[in-house]
């Protein structure tokens, strides 16, 4: 923990460094346009206002991300940043302008210049780690603050960039690559990037309206894991990829044409699709397969099609950008789908009635049949469609689960939420919000309040907790019902009272009337399976809801207007349409109306439909003890549909068990015991959906769950998911019984449990340490996870995407055999791997790594280099054991001279495309036994291959289908005893 003096010194130091960079930029633009007339004092004053705000935000974020680093580490990093800034700028250009105002490019520029000055300014490993985090964090903040200037600087910068864009478009015309509809396409992409580039954080308001936050500033990235398929063959290579610890959405979806994303209520599905659309339109989507390339996103929210046919291709843009639809050329959308640039984002299959979901499936199948090269991402709640929905051939949608917020994710969300709330506030309010964040963060980690951790697993509920923690003077409810009740109290009444808004006058219902009115309105929406209604129908329903009230003679339109403007419960997705700000509030209010209107029998008849599950569970919470007992009995007895389908009967029994979580008091204890016995008969659960319902029953289920003995592999995975979802200290003991199971589904579930653990280090030490991973590759993102991998004694293959440095923590994994580092822009030094047991190393897109000499003398015998053009291949010469080299490098277009001849190679794979590689020089490695390449070698290459004395096999990938050329190559090499394999 830093002292206040150390912290203040860091604030001042970074403020000076950032101020120099921003002042130089303002001055430079002013000189170019003749506006500032070389007024350096004015530029410095403007820069100071920005850098003072920026420095505190950046220092606080750094200390939160890396509490292990010292004040000396951060100070050295700030000084190095200053040197990098000076090295990056000259008389005519500034690094920010050079980057084109793109954060990633600015990060690369500062990283490159920092590497150039590192010899003159050496730093310790801690300072190196601080610096590499710093350059990635400072770039978007500098650009963001610069664009926020209230006067003309942002407009000047944008004008400069627009000039560059115009030049690019002119070049496109010259080379003949400009599409026919390019002018509208650019207009459309800009519009989508702007209109969908902001989102709402629940409880963060400006005035009475929710404020919209920039994704760049306030969005907490979500992670996914592959949906486990119990029928998937374990021989499938992709099935051996372990994603249970969580993979960033853009990485997981990269390179995949069709994806189903499953997520529970409030998990962030809709916001995620907006994020994909905005970033796709801006060309900023990238993943493990590299940049997504040119995409034209189309967002279709199925709730908008509740009472109308699903859109045809040429109608899809209307759903995404109705404001500019009149400008769209005929046939443009069809062209986008046909040429594969379309990215169709379909939100909320579950938000249509169950009988309409087959229509959605047929609609998507027809689109894929007609436009197989387009991309498709579809979101749905877990129960709404079968696990293999659209997973069959030829459609083969990849299935992913949107994971709950991890402990780190919750901390990041708390930070982003409170930072958004602090904007435009006075110093006293800012200090109080900082106090709120610190207090809530501590409360989330309090082992005496485990229910809070369970409540905060979705962005919606996490935002609710933030808002209520402030409103209730830093006190929080202890269960889901109380949380939602408190949130409604805040939205309906307390906000108006706190801000002095009148709640009296014409068309203003009383408190009691408002509550009943909203309950009835919500219940009508649930019964009609509506998520969106137009104003006309809403007014009609309000008129019906007013029956029996003192205000029954009021104009329904006026009452509706008051409800929309003053309750904060509704939003208008399109002109003339309204919906609840979240479906969770609709279901909560509808459940209360079901209980108060005495319609529990009707509720039981609907209970087997997935869209009624939350209503049933919330109704149990609202009901009185006698009503709860009767409702539980009816669920166990089964509704009409359950009499003919055992699966429905089992589902209702699980729903009864899940409802027990909301039940503290019953009129007798016998029914509780009966429900628990019914649940016990359904153990082990038969699917992940059943596991989720069973876990909601509460801690008593832990005592009923079996150990692994006698269970199938699928059943073991379902049991582990149940234990993970229940959570708590007791679950660790139970889950430990499964750590010795050698099955991919089970191991992935154990990794999910690690991600959601309250104590990840203890979990890694006591559970993951006993897992034998075998040939499975573990994907891990984030320094906080990598630091714990040394406990994993059975881990042999590891894949780490993103920035990570230094590599000391990786080198400490005791039996690691294969390491893959992907797009690690922070990596400069491989020396920690010199004494690691790693045999196979794959480096992909680690753009700033130049020195490979630390591999000399290491255990690495197999090296893969992809897009590592800055790496000096000559540094591999001398003393290494590399016998296998797989490389894709543009420097090999004219021959293999860049690869040192001293390498003791037995296998060489040149993975360049055939027109960008030449095997000239291959005969320098006379011990080569196996060569691989893309495309059939030409005559010169063939002659040189024959001169490799030990060569036994040539493997040719992506070979031309010319039978004569193939036969000729086989004959030529066969005479030298070389066999050709066609792959």
Number of C-alpha atoms within 10 A of each C-alpha: 11 12 9 9 9 14 17 13 14 20 22 14 18 25 24 18 19 23 25 19 21 24 21 20 23 24 21 21 21 19 14 12 10 10 11 17 11 16 13 16 12 14 21 18 12 17 25 19 14 21 27 17 13 21 24 18 15 18 21 13 16 17 18 13 16 15 11 10 18 16 17 14 19 24 20 19 25 24 16 26 25 20 20 23 22 17 17 19 18 9 6 8 14 20 23 27 18 14 17 16 21 15 21 17 17 24 24 19 21 28 26 19 19 24 17 14 15 14 9 10 13 12 16 12 14 19 22 22 21 23 25 24 20 21 24 21 18 22 21 19 20 22 18 17 17 22 18 12 14 9 9 10 17 17 13 16 20 14 12 14 15 12 12 13 12 11 12 12 15 13 13 13 12 10 8 9 11 14 11 11 16 13 12 15 19 14 13 22 23 14 19 24 21 15 15 22 21 21 19 17 23 21 22 23 14 12 8 15 13 16 18 17 18 16 19 14 14 21 20 19 16 21 24 25 23 22 21 22 16 16 8 10 10 14 8 9 9 12 18 19 19 26 25 28 24 27 23 18 19 20 21 20 25 16 16 15 19 23 21 26 25 24 22 16 17 18 21 18 22 17 19 20 24 24 23 24 28 25 23 23 27 21 17 17 22 17 20 19 14 15 15 20 12 16 23 25 29 27 24 22 20 20 20 19 15 18 11 8 9 16 15 12 16 15 13 18 21 18 18 22 18 11 10 14 14 9 10 18 12 10 11 18 22 16 18 21 23 15 12 17 19 22 25 24 24 21 23 21 22 20 24 22 18 16 8 13 16 13 14 17 15 12 15 18 16 13 17 19 12 12 18 19 18 21 23 22 21 21 24 22 21 20 19 20 18 10 19 15 15 21 16 10 7 11 17 15 21 20 22 22 22 26 24 25 25 24 20 15 21 21 22 20 24 23 21 19 24 21 18 19 20 18 12 10 11 9 10 9 14 17 12 13 18 16 14 19 22 14 14 22 17 11 18 21 16 14 13 9 12 17 17 23 23 20 18 23 20 23 24 19 23 23 20 20 27 24 21 21 18 16 17 12 9 17 14 20 17 13 14 18 17 13 18 20 15 20 21 19 14 21 16 19 17 16 17 17 12 10 10 9 12 10 16 9 7 12 20 20 22 14 12 9 18 18 18 19 25 20 24 24 23 27 23 20 20 19 12 10 17 19 20 22 20 14 17 12 11 21 20 13 19 23 20 16 20 23 12 9 15 11 17 17 11 16 16 21 17 14 22 20 15 16 21 17 14 21 20 21 19 17 17 16 14 13 8 10 16 18 23 20 16 16 16 17 19 24 26 25 26 27 31 23 24 23 21 15 10 12 12 22 15 11 22 20 16 19 24 23 15 17 21 18 21 20 25 29 25 22 29 26 25 22 21 15 17 12 18 25 22 16 21 24 17 18 28 23 15 23 21 13 15 19 11 11 10 12 12 19 21 21 23 25 28 28 27 29 29 23 26 22 19 20 19 8 15 18 14 11 10 11 17 20 11 15 24 21 14 17 23 18 13 17 18 24 25 14 17 24 17 22 26 22 22 30 24 22 24 18 16 12 19 19 11 15 17 15 16 19 9 9 13 11 16 20 22 24 30 27 32 30 27 28 28 26 21 23 24 18 13 13 20 19 13 18 23 18 15 23 18 17 17 14 19 20 26 25 25 26 27 26 22 24 26 25 24 23 22 22 13 18 18 15 22 21 16 16 24 27 18 19 21 19 23 14 13 20 21 21 18 22 18 15 17 14 15 17 16 20 24 20 21 22 18 18 26 23 21 22 17 20 20 21 20 23 23 21 17 16 17 23 22 19 24 18 17 23 19 21 22 17 19 23 21 20 22 26 22 21 17 19 19 17 21 17 15 20 19 24 18 20 20 18 20 20 20 24 22 21 22 18 18 18 21 17 26 18 14 21 20 24 18 20 20 17 20 18 16 22 18 14 17 15 18 16 16 22 17 16 14 19 19 23 17 22 22 19 22 20 20 15 16 20 16 14 16 19 16 14 20 16 19 14 20 21 21 18 21 22 19 20 19 20 17 17 9 16 23 21 22 19 17 22 20 18 22 16 17 23 18 19 23 19 24 21 19 21 19 12 11 11 17 16 15 15 23 20 15 19 15 16 24 18 19 22 18 20 17 13 17 12 10 9 8 9 15 17 11 11 17 16 15 16 20 15 10 15 15 21 17 20 12 12 11
